[in-house]
Structures are given as structure tokens and as C-alpha cells.
Amino acid sequence: MMIEPDSSVSEAGAPVPLEARIHQLLAAGSPLVQGTVSLVGAGPGDPELLTLRAVRRIMEAEVVLYDNLVGPDILALISPVAKKHYVGKKAAKHALPQDAVNDWLVRLAQAGKRVVRLKGGDPFIFGRGGEEMEALMAAGVSVEIVPGITAATGCAAFAGIPLTHRDWAQSVTFATGHLKHGLQELDWAGLSRPHQTVVFYMGISAAAGIAEALIAQGRPETTPVAVIYHGTRPDQRVLVATLETLAQKINAEGLKPPALLIVGEVVRLYRPNRT
Ligand SMILES: C[S@@+](CC[C@H](N)C(=O)[O-])C[C@H]1O[C@@H](n2cnc3c(N)ncnc32)[C@H](O)[C@@H]1O
């Protein structure tokens, strides 16, 4: 991408308006090539957290396959003449099988379309983007990846919870609470070690089991946990509990997916009002 070094200032020396500057940045990128699939991360929900490249790809796609974590403000960027297809988990109350999505992407690209596969967060974090990339490469289809802000970093930062902090957490782990063979697949001893933050995606339904497993491996019952529902969206909710009270508080508040669990001492830094 080539941007003039002084492109924030016009030839006459006046500041270039924000919209014009953003337009310059978008125009300086390279276009999506026909017959290519772009796996695009849409971020955690707030459209201002899209990358410029994601905006560009969404707007220039001829076909978009999207899933249920992509909100209406972001879908509104799709060209009115483009085809958009919902392949998320709530479609017809069951997920379109992954193989069917892979085949569809391959066929669209082979038909010479500019295709965007639009996913919440980052395509490679619990998003099956890796499987789609493998299928496309195996079929000889050219594929690019546009990174997105993943829910863990996006929702935590937006809520004012630093995932690492020199005093509290020297590492951070992302884990899923939704596993093929149940929670026993996770390394609970590792996840229970002190001085780390653990973020569970898709963990709200399994919250009781997650808390029990961490306590059983030695994480104190008083360890704080934040639950972030619809992070970065207008209806965001943040609930603070401890491992001991987590399941009961989730039930009492009626919190449902999509939500993240952030486990660790850094949650003590959360303040509902920072102004
Ligand atoms: C299938 S995973 C997809 C993750 C996505 N690829 C990413 O990088 O954020 C879906 C889970 O991500 C989490 N998630 C995604 N967006 C979220 C948001 N805005 N607020 C809270 N949790 C979110 C929830 O745990 C949800 O069940």
C-alpha cells in the first residue's frame, strides 16, 4: 500500500478532512481479484472496529457468505447488487455442515466470483477459518485472510479489562468451552496456574463445569470472573462474579451466548464507569 507521506495535508497546506483521508487509505489498497476467496474477520461487533481492508473487501465482494455473529451495521456495507447468504448456526435452526460451506466457497471461486467469507472476530480464532483455507487451497483456489479483532482482546479492552498486567497476569490463554468430547479435553492443570488470564469462548453454557474444574485444580474460589455478553455492541452487558458464584449469577441475570468468560485477577481492574 502506497500512501503519500504528507497526505494528511492538502497541497495548499490545509488539513485533509477525515472522510477524505479514510478514502485515500481505502483507495490505496489492492482490489479483491476475481476467483479469489477472502476470509474476512469482522471484529467483535462495533463496526468501527473493522479494519479498513475488511471494509474494502465487504464493499467490493460479489458474493458474501456470513455467519450469525456479524451484525446488521456491518452487513449494510455489502453492495446492494451482491448476493449475501447466511450460513450461521441459527440458519434453519441447524448449522450448514462445514463441508457444504467449503464446497460452496470453492464453486463460487471457480465460477470467477469475488467471494467474501465473513466471520465474527478473527477468522482463525475458533472460527473454522483454518478448515476453510485448507479446503480452498486443496481445490487450487486462491485465498487471502483479513485478520479481525478477536472477541477476547476486543471485548476485554472495550470493557476496560487488561488481559495482561505486570502485577497480575504474565500470560493469557484463549480456550473454548464447546468441545467435541466435553470439557475433559482441556488441560485444566495448565489453565489453573496462577498469574495468568484465561478467556473462554463459547463457555457460558458450560460455566458451572469450567468453574468446578478450575477450583478442583487449585484456582481459588475467590478468583474473579467477568462475563461479557455482546461485547462492544450497544446492548453489551458485563457481569462480575467469582468462580464460586459464577453459575448462580449467570442464571440469576439470565445471560446467554454469545458471551465470553474472563477468568483471572485482572478482572479486579474492571470499573463500570471509567469517566
Ligand atoms: C464460534 S466463536 C467465534 C469467535 C470469533 N472467530 C472471534 O475471533 O472472536 C463464537 C464465540 O465467540 C465469543 N464472542 C464473539 N463475539 C462476541 C461478543 N461480541 N461478545 C462476547 N462474546 C463474543 C462468544 O463466546 C461466542 O460464543
The ligand as an SDF file (V2000), in Angstrom:
LIG
                    3D

 27 29  0  0  0  0  0  0  0  0999 V2000
  -17.5530  -19.5390   17.1410 C   0  0  0  0  0  0  0  0  0  0  0  0
  -16.7570  -18.4140   18.2350 S   0  0  0  0  0  0  0  0  0  0  0  0
  -16.1280  -17.2730   17.0630 C   0  0  0  0  0  0  0  0  0  0  0  0
  -15.0290  -16.4180   17.6060 C   0  0  0  0  0  0  0  0  0  0  0  0
  -14.5340  -15.3880   16.6220 C   0  0  0  0  0  0  0  0  0  0  0  0
  -13.9080  -16.0040   15.4720 N   0  0  0  0  0  0  0  0  0  0  0  0
  -13.5530  -14.4010   17.2570 C   0  0  0  0  0  0  0  0  0  0  0  0
  -12.3700  -14.3780   16.8810 O   0  0  0  0  0  0  0  0  0  0  0  0
  -13.9880  -13.6490   18.1430 O   0  0  0  0  0  0  0  0  0  0  0  0
  -18.1300  -17.5890   18.9340 C   0  0  0  0  0  0  0  0  0  0  0  0
  -17.9060  -17.1560   20.3580 C   0  0  0  0  0  0  0  0  0  0  0  0
  -17.0800  -16.0040   20.4040 O   0  0  0  0  0  0  0  0  0  0  0  0
  -17.4450  -15.2060   21.5090 C   0  0  0  0  0  0  0  0  0  0  0  0
  -17.8680  -13.8930   21.0140 N   0  0  0  0  0  0  0  0  0  0  0  0
  -17.8090  -13.4420   19.7570 C   0  0  0  0  0  0  0  0  0  0  0  0
  -18.2100  -12.1720   19.6690 N   0  0  0  0  0  0  0  0  0  0  0  0
  -18.5310  -11.8040   20.9260 C   0  0  0  0  0  0  0  0  0  0  0  0
  -19.0050  -10.5770   21.5150 C   0  0  0  0  0  0  0  0  0  0  0  0
  -19.2240   -9.5020   20.7780 N   0  0  0  0  0  0  0  0  0  0  0  0
  -19.2210  -10.5620   22.8430 N   0  0  0  0  0  0  0  0  0  0  0  0
  -18.9810  -11.6380   23.6060 C   0  0  0  0  0  0  0  0  0  0  0  0
  -18.5390  -12.8150   23.1150 N   0  0  0  0  0  0  0  0  0  0  0  0
  -18.3120  -12.8920   21.7890 C   0  0  0  0  0  0  0  0  0  0  0  0
  -18.5750  -15.9190   22.2360 C   0  0  0  0  0  0  0  0  0  0  0  0
  -18.0090  -16.7410   23.2190 O   0  0  0  0  0  0  0  0  0  0  0  0
  -19.1580  -16.7350   21.1030 C   0  0  0  0  0  0  0  0  0  0  0  0
  -19.9000  -17.8350   21.5900 O   0  0  0  0  0  0  0  0  0  0  0  0
  1  2  1  0
  2  3  1  0
  2 10  1  0
  3  4  1  0
  4  5  1  0
  5  6  1  0
  5  7  1  0
  7  8  2  0
  7  9  1  0
 10 11  1  0
 11 12  1  0
 11 26  1  0
 12 13  1  0
 13 14  1  0
 13 24  1  0
 14 15  1  0
 14 23  1  0
 15 16  2  0
 16 17  1  0
 17 18  1  0
 17 23  2  0
 18 19  1  0
 18 20  2  0
 20 21  1  0
 21 22  2  0
 22 23  1  0
 24 25  1  0
 24 26  1  0
 26 27  1  0
M  CHG  2   2   1   9  -1
M  END
$$$$
